[in-house]
């Protein structure tokens, strides 16, 4: 489509609107575009030489993507300039509002539905977000609280999935669209994915205690992995008409196979990354490319063999970090860190913008009862799950998790990008209630982001959550802390984990990968 009109506001909308070619590439699968040879052939048919001509179709896809990134960047700059608004609303809320505005404009001008293609979400937008979370994970605090985090992430996610799903199944006869129990369990799985980005930003700003921060951060990271693996399991079960006992056993076994397979692939690619950067230590230009490309290859490899790609790229980021400190130059290390943060925040911003656009879609199926039951179930089951699991954990923990921290953890269970991406990947031909599920998911995300996300900072200050202790410790305090830490290490699981990481540190890391000898990943 050539543009010959004056450069007014309608031209900007033409750039931002996904045209027919761009929609066919990003959102649909049945579009066609002219090849380079066809464009050259059509050019030869002109009767004369044109001094000025435009070929928007030739650059429509990259130009539209670049303009979206530009708009998100400019809006973020403007948003952070107004401190009063920035302190009240999280970034995700602003980006959703921006998406709502564009969604309304597109609904007037563009007749077709605009939504984010699931393949683009899982293959291009989600991996940078997970890699960033895994790479910047505080390893020491994470592994010291690995039992607590796994309890919240695995057992808590399973509890939320089946409790929310059970509630929806009991009330299914009152909903507008009839769904099978397996379809409702599929929906309850995706709606259990938490995304507390706004909460973590508040925690970093106020400097809450490290225990609360690592529990929320670690749970959200592993929760996404568990949710996606569960979602893939239920997606297969939905397609089967008559499930037998053997099918349920296979589904349970596949959950563990997919999870551990992704972990092993992530570790393998982390070792390859460390080994490669060791011999590329004099090539500063190549080092950042290796650190970004190999984790993505871990993700693609896992998806290719039907393993958990999100676990693979997360574990790859966690493990390879200790190798890069010794193998990379300081400039390359800083480049990798900043590029990861930039790419992750940009991808997350685009997801929230598209979420806002989808909220104005014409294909929604709003069921007020279904939405209300889902929101109430998410809130109630989140509180029950956190308080019940914490009560069990505190019987074995030396540093107890107090009631205030439990309340903040429960209240901070926001929903976000992963929920939206999963619900959009549901096959409408198999699940008739997809539109109702999508409408409910968007409603839950809007509720948690705008209600819980905007009030979490006020609650943290009101409840006087304990802040991080930054004063210089006395000799007696250090001795007492080390004694408590040693007693904690006497339990079987941390000692077993520590032993094997130390063995790995001495045999593999020091001899084959790292340039310098560093301590174990658990410090």
Secondary structure, 3 states (H helix, E strand, C coil): CCCCCCCCHHHHHHHHCCCHHHHHHHCCCCCCCCCHHHHHHHHHCCCCCCCCCCCHHHHHHHHHHHHHHHHHHHHHHHHHHCHHHHHHCCHHHHHHHHHHHHHHHHHHHCCCCCCCCHHHHHHHHHHHHHHHHHHCCCHHHHHHCHHHHHHHHHHHHHHHHHHHHHHHHHCHHHCCCCCCHHHHHHHHHHCCCCCCHHHHHHHHHHCECHHHHHHHHHHHHHHHHHHHHHHHHHHHHHHCCCCCHHHHHHHHHHHHHHHHHHHHHHHHHHHHHHHHHHHCCCCHHHHHHHHHHHHHHHHHHHHHCCCCHHHHHHHHHHHHHHHHHHHCCHHHHHHHHHHHHHHHHHHHHHHHHHHHHHCCCCCCCCCHHHHHHHHHHHHHHHHHHHHHHHHHHHCCCCCCCCHHHHHHHHHCCCCCHHHHHHHHCCCCCCCCCHHHHHHHHHHHHHHHHHHHHHHHHHHHHHCCCCECCCCCCCHHHHHHHHHHHHHHHCCHHHHHHHHHHHHHHHHHHHHHHCCCCCCCCCC
